[in-house]
Amino acid sequence: MSDLHHDRYEPTALPYRMAVLCYLWTEDDRLLMLHRRKYPNPDRYSPIGGKMEISHGETPHECAKREILEEAGIEIGDEHIRMTALVAEKAYQNEMHWMLFCFEVTRRIDPAELPRTEFDEGTLEWVPVEEVENLNLPETDRHILWPLLKPRRHRPGFIMVEIDCGGDELVWKIVEEHSV
């Protein structure tokens, strides 16, 4: 790694966070999105999810199931969830590094299953797949993650993406990709 790369940000000074993003779909291909009120990304849309409780040894799957229950009020069994992507973001907003585990719920969700749509983190909305890219998404989601995941939805497989957010432009690469 060149010294120029290190001059953009000091990686050792940035904290590392681990989180999950969870993709829940309806039968008619609408995605559950959270219109966020809180940091990070206030007033932007993202799939539901949140930080792993790493101090408790929470695994990515445990975190995904917990976040789906906490945010959407839906209990998902192990047989209905699969990891579809791993995203490593360096220097996100020049504040921290993120390791994002992306999960898809494999059973279709009936919107009536949600006990509520408003809670302290924001508002839950079912968005048709063709309208997701028109939402106010975080830049990495808009330009990298959504274009990669949209065509892969509802299909077994895995993709790993590394994104460097520390420069003037996003620099990214797919480091692993498997289709089943």
C-alpha positions in Angstrom: 0.0 0.0 0.0 1.5 3.3 -1.0 2.2 6.2 1.4 -0.2 8.3 -0.8 -3.0 5.9 0.2 -2.2 6.5 3.9 -2.1 10.3 3.5 -5.8 10.4 2.7 -6.8 9.1 6.1 -5.1 7.4 9.0 -6.5 3.9 9.0 -5.2 3.0 12.4 -7.0 6.0 13.9 -10.4 4.9 12.5 -12.6 2.5 14.4 -13.9 -0.6 12.8 -17.6 -1.5 13.0 -19.5 -4.6 12.0 -23.1 -4.5 10.9 -25.8 -6.3 9.0 -28.1 -5.3 6.2 -31.3 -7.3 5.7 -33.3 -7.6 2.5 -36.9 -8.6 3.0 -39.1 -8.9 -0.1 -42.8 -9.2 -0.7 -44.3 -11.6 -3.2 -44.7 -8.7 -5.7 -41.0 -7.8 -5.5 -41.1 -4.8 -3.1 -38.2 -4.3 -0.7 -38.5 -3.2 2.9 -36.6 0.0 3.3 -36.0 2.1 6.4 -36.2 5.9 5.9 -33.7 6.7 8.6 -34.0 9.3 11.3 -30.7 8.5 13.0 -27.0 8.4 12.3 -25.5 7.1 10.2 -27.2 8.3 7.1 -30.1 10.4 8.5 -32.9 11.1 5.9 -31.5 8.4 3.7 -33.0 5.0 2.9 -31.4 1.6 3.6 -32.5 -1.9 4.2 -33.1 -2.7 7.8 -30.1 -3.8 9.9 -27.7 -2.6 12.5 -24.5 -3.0 14.4 -23.4 -6.4 15.7 -23.1 -6.7 19.4 -19.5 -7.9 19.1 -18.8 -7.5 22.8 -21.3 -10.2 23.4 -19.9 -12.4 20.6 -23.0 -12.0 18.5 -22.6 -13.7 15.1 -23.7 -12.1 11.8 -26.7 -14.5 11.5 -27.7 -13.8 15.1 -27.5 -10.1 14.5 -29.6 -10.3 11.3 -32.3 -12.2 13.0 -32.3 -9.8 16.0 -32.4 -6.7 13.8 -35.3 -8.1 11.7 -37.2 -8.8 14.9 -36.3 -5.4 16.5 -37.0 -3.3 13.4 -39.6 -5.2 11.5 -41.2 -7.2 14.3 -40.8 -10.4 12.4 -39.2 -13.6 13.7 -37.2 -15.3 11.0 -36.0 -18.9 11.3 -32.5 -20.0 10.3 -33.9 -21.9 7.3 -35.3 -18.6 5.9 -32.2 -16.4 5.9 -28.9 -16.5 3.9 -25.9 -14.3 3.6 -25.6 -13.0 0.1 -22.8 -10.5 0.3 -19.9 -9.2 2.4 -19.0 -5.5 2.0 -15.8 -4.0 3.4 -15.9 -0.2 3.4 -12.7 1.6 4.3 -13.0 5.2 5.7 -16.8 5.5 5.3 -17.5 9.3 5.6 -13.9 9.5 6.8 -15.1 8.4 10.2 -14.8 4.6 10.4 -14.4 1.3 8.5 -17.4 -1.0 8.1 -17.7 -4.7 7.6 -21.3 -5.2 6.3 -22.9 -8.7 6.2 -25.8 -8.6 3.8 -28.6 -11.1 4.3 -31.7 -12.0 2.2 -34.8 -13.4 3.8 -35.8 -16.3 1.5 -39.4 -16.4 2.3 -41.6 -13.7 1.0 -43.1 -11.3 3.6 -46.7 -10.2 3.7 -46.7 -6.5 4.6 -49.5 -7.2 7.1 -46.8 -9.1 9.2 -45.3 -5.8 10.3 -46.8 -4.7 13.6 -45.8 -1.1 12.9 -44.1 1.1 10.4 -42.9 4.0 12.6 -40.3 3.6 15.3 -37.4 5.6 16.8 -35.0 4.8 14.0 -37.4 5.9 11.2 -40.2 4.8 8.9 -40.5 1.4 7.2 -41.6 1.5 3.6 -42.2 -1.2 1.0 -40.6 0.0 -2.2 -41.0 -1.5 -5.6 -37.7 -2.9 -6.8 -37.6 -0.5 -9.8 -38.0 2.5 -7.6 -35.2 1.7 -5.0 -32.5 3.5 -7.1 -34.6 6.7 -7.1 -34.5 6.9 -3.3 -32.1 9.0 -1.3 -29.6 6.2 -0.8 -26.1 6.3 0.8 -23.5 6.8 -2.0 -22.0 3.4 -1.7 -25.4 1.8 -1.9 -26.5 3.9 -4.9 -23.3 3.4 -7.0 -22.0 0.0 -5.9 -24.1 -2.2 -3.6 -27.6 -1.8 -5.1 -26.4 -2.2 -8.8 -24.6 -5.4 -7.7 -27.3 -6.9 -5.5 -30.4 -6.0 -7.5 -29.9 -8.5 -10.3 -28.8 -11.2 -7.8 -31.9 -11.0 -5.6 -33.8 -14.2 -4.9 -30.9 -16.3 -6.2 -28.4 -18.3 -4.1 -24.9 -17.1 -4.4 -22.4 -14.9 -2.7 -20.4 -11.7 -3.5 -17.7 -9.9 -1.6 -16.9 -6.3 -2.4 -14.2 -4.0 -1.1 -14.9 -0.2 -1.2 -12.4 2.5 -0.3 -14.4 5.7 0.5 -11.3 7.7 1.7 -10.5 9.5 -1.6 -12.3 12.0 -3.8 -14.0 9.1 -5.6 -15.2 5.7 -4.5 -12.8 2.9 -5.4 -14.1 -0.6 -5.3 -13.6 -4.1 -6.6 -15.3 -7.5 -6.4 -12.9 -9.8 -4.7 -15.1 -12.9 -4.6 -18.2 -14.0 -6.5 -20.1 -17.3 -6.5 -23.3 -18.3 -8.2 -25.2 -21.5 -7.4 
